[in-house]
Amino acid sequence: MAGLFRLGFDFVEVGTVTPRPQPGNPRPRLIRVPAAGAVINRMGFNNAGLDVLVARLERLRAGPAPPGPLGVNLGCNKDTADPPADYRAGVAAVAGLADYLTINVSSPNTPGLRGWQEGPRLAALLGAVLEARERAGARPPVLVKIAPDLGEDALAAVCAVATESGIDGLVVSNTTLDRPAGLPADARAFAGGLSGRPLMAPSTRVLARTRALTGGRLPLVGVGGIASGADAYAKIRAGASLVQLYTALVFEGPGIARAIRRDLAARLAADGFATVGEAVGVDVDGVPVDGAVAAAGDPAESTAFSGR
């Protein structure tokens, strides 16, 4: 975990972790699609469980403080009879060790998981999560990671629940089940979530719509298809206060973080922005939402997720 900061990342998120260890889905469960700059995975939350992660986090916290926020991505076990209980267990275990928590209800590789994005079910789940955080005696920000495949009504419901529930932000977005034209036939037939370059445009559209629907009241993390400073800048202008990447590391290597930082800084300066916060949402704010003008608040700053 600490090594990722040395690559130039300002914050790091680990997971998804589930309460009990699970092996994940049968192999093969990941393919690369180099011609499309894409990866398709159906990993299935393969991880060693909360106890192992907690031990690792405790060792990390016993040493020098990480130079930036460390988040933990929480999920539920595939065979659980009570998903909210799994998320409560995750919050209870790591709330005192994490700088923020991401509630993953959008992986396409756990049957039924995306159903927890539905408005009433999401509201109930987040109520349980926030209660668990209160009982834990630590208050790391809670974010919810959503799918890029939500229709307009479903996305509006998610945004309404998010702004009313008291959570601290949204992560937009997870991988997609869509198979855009141009993917090789074998890739189109491989079940799982698609990430990388083909996800950039659709996830950014959902990000911009989320910014509009939430009126700038929640910090958003932009994820999906980022492989350059231009991509990161597009996410920021669409409403992201922070950006994440994963697939680009496969194709671009460990130097990508510093390359993006340099390019992003140049693009911000060229457009007259002194900080990232000044550029957040500039392509979206003021766009009509259901016949009204969105009342965008002050641009969210990354300090919303600052360290412990």
N, C-alpha and C positions, 0 to 999 in steps of 0.2 A: 504493500500500500504506500509506504513512504517513498519508494522509488518512483512512483508515478509523479509525485510533486517535482522530483528532480528533472523530469522531462519537460517541465515548463507549464504544467497544469496548475491553475490557481485553486481548484477544488477537485475532490475525488469522491466518487460514489461507488460503494461496493454492494454486491448482491446480484440477483435477488437471493435472499436467504429465507428459508422456511423453518418452522419450529423443529421439526424432526428431519434428520438427514434423508435425502432421497436421491436415487441414482440418475434421474432424468429419463428421457424417452429413449427407446432403443436406437442404436446406431444403424445406419448413418443418420446423423441428426444436424449436419451442417454442410453446406456446399458453398464454394466461392464461384462467383460469376464474373471473372475478370473483365470480359468485354463490356459489361454493364457497370463495372465498379460497384458490384453488389454482393451481398451475402444473404443466403436464406438459412434460417436456423429453426429447429424445433427442439431446442435443448431440454425444455421441461423443468426448469428450476433445479438443475443438478447442483447439489451443494451438500456440505457436511453438517448443516444444521446450526441452530442458534448457539448451542453450548461451545462448539468449536470457534465460531466467530467471536463470541464474547471473550473467550480466552485470548484470541489474537488481538482484539481491541484493547483489552486490559494490558497486555504486554506493550502495545504501541503507546498507550497513554502513560505508562510508567517511564517512558523515555522522554527525549526532547519533544516538545509540542510540534505537531505537524505545522507546516507553514501556511496552511489554508484549511478551510472547512472540510470535514470528512463526513459524508452522508452514508446512510445505510438504506438499501432498498429492500422492503419487506413484502413477502408473499405468503401464500397458504399452501399447505401440502396438497398434493393431487388427490389423495384419498380421504381428506378431512370431511367430517360430517358437519363441521361448524366453522366455516371460513372466518367469521368475525372473531371467534375465539383465537384462531391462529394469529390474526393481526394484533389482537390485544396482547398475546404472549410475546410477539416480536417487539412491540412498543415497550412492554414491561422490562424486557431483557436488555435493550440497547439504548433506551432513552437517556441514560446517564453517561453514555459513551460516545454518542453520535452528535454531530453538530446540526444535522437535520435528518428527517426521515422521509422516505418516498414510499407511498402506498401503491403497490403495483397491482392494479385491477384490469390491466389491458394486455397482458401477454396473450397471444393467440394459441399458445402451446399447452395451456392447462384447461381441460374441458370445463365449460361453464363459467370461467373466471370473468370474461368480459360482460357477463350478465350483471355483475356487481357495479357496472357503470350506470345502470338504469336508475333514474332519479330517486324513487323511494328507497330502493335497496342501498344506493350509495349514501343517502342521508343517514340511514340506520347504521351502516358500517362506519361512517365517519364519526357519528356520535359515540360509538363504542371505542374507536381509536382515540378520540380526544379525551374520553373519560379515563382510558388507560394511561394516557400521558399525564393527566392530572394526578392520578394515584401514584405514578412513578416518582413524583417529586422533582422532575426535571422537565423543561419545556423547550425541547428542540423544535424548530419549525416543522410542520407536517405538510408535505406536498402530495398530490395525487397524480399518478402517471396515467394518461389517457391514450386511447387508440386514435390513429389517423383515419379510421374507417367509419367513424360516427357520422350519421346523417345529421341534417340541420336541426331537427327537433331533438334528437338525442343529445347533440352537443349543447344546445340551448339549455336542456334540463341539467346537464352536468355543470354548466357554468352557473346556473341559478343555485344549485345545491352548494357549489364551492363557495360562492360569495356569501351565502347565508349561514354556512355551517361553522365558520370560525377557523377553517384551515388557512394555511399561510401561503399557498401557491399551487400552481399546476405545472406538470411536466408534459410538454407537447412535442413529440409524441413517441409512442412505441412503434414497433414494426407493423407492416401492413400485410394483409392477406391478398391484396390486389396483385395482379400479374400484368403489368403494362406491356403493350406491344413492343416487340424488339428483343424480349428475353428469349434465349434459346429454348427449344422445346423441352429439353430435359429439366431445365430450371423451372419452367412454367408448371411442370408436373410434380415438382418436389414440394411436399406440404411443409408449411411453416411460415414464419414471419420474414418478409423481405425488408432489407435495410440497405443503406448505401445510396449511391447517386440517384436511382429511380425514386427514392423516398423524399428527396429534397423538395421538389415542387409541391406534392400533395400535403406533406407535413407542414410546410410553410403556409399554405392556404388555411389549414386548420388552425395554426398558430395565430394568424391574422384575425380569423373569425373569432377565436377565443378572446383575443385582446379587445375586439369590438364588443363582444357580448358581456365581458366583465367590466368594461368601461375603464380599464387601467387600474382597477382596485386591487388586483392580485398580481404579485410577481409571477412571471412565466419563465420557464426554462425551455429554450428551443433545442430540439433534438431531431435528427433525421436527415442524413445526407450531407452533413457538413464535411467538406474536404479542403476548404481554402478560406482565406480571409474574406473573400467575396461572399461565400456561403454564410459565414458567421455574421457578417454585416447585414445580409438580407434577413436573417432571423431577428437580429436586434431591431432593425427598422420595422419588422412585422410585429414587434411587441415583446421580444425576449430580453429579460434582464441578465440572464446567464445563458450560456450555450454548452452543450455536451456533444461528444462524438465517440464513436466506437468503431464502426466499420472502416473508416478511413485509416485507422492505425494498421489495418491488415494490408492495405495497398500502398500507403505512403510511408509507413515506418515511424519510429519513435521521434523523429525530428519535426513531426507535423505540428505539434503544439506551439513551438517557438516560431515556426514559419507563419502560422495563422496569426499569432500575436503581432508580428512585424507588419504583416499585410493589413490587418485590421486597424492598427494604429495609424498607418498611412492613409487609409480610406477615411477614417474619422477626421483626421486633420485636414484632408483635402476638402471635406464638406463643411469645415468650420466647427466641428464638435470638439470641445475640450475634454469631455468624458464620455464613456459609453452611455451613462444615464441620459445624457442629452439627446441621444439618438433613438432611445427606446420608443418604439411605436409610432415614429413620425410618418410612416406610410399608412397608418391605420386610423389614428385618432381623429375624431370628427366625422367618421364615416357613419351614415345613417344606420341605426339598428332598430328594426321594426317601426320605421317611420319617425323615429326620434334621433336626435344627435347624441351620440355617446358622450357622457361627461367624464372625460379622462382625467384621472387624478395626476398628482406629481409622478413623473417617471420613476418606476421602482429601481432602486439601486441594488447592486450585488451585496451591499452591506446588510440587506435583509436576511442573508444567510451567513453572516460573519461568524467567526469561530466562537469557541466556548468561553 
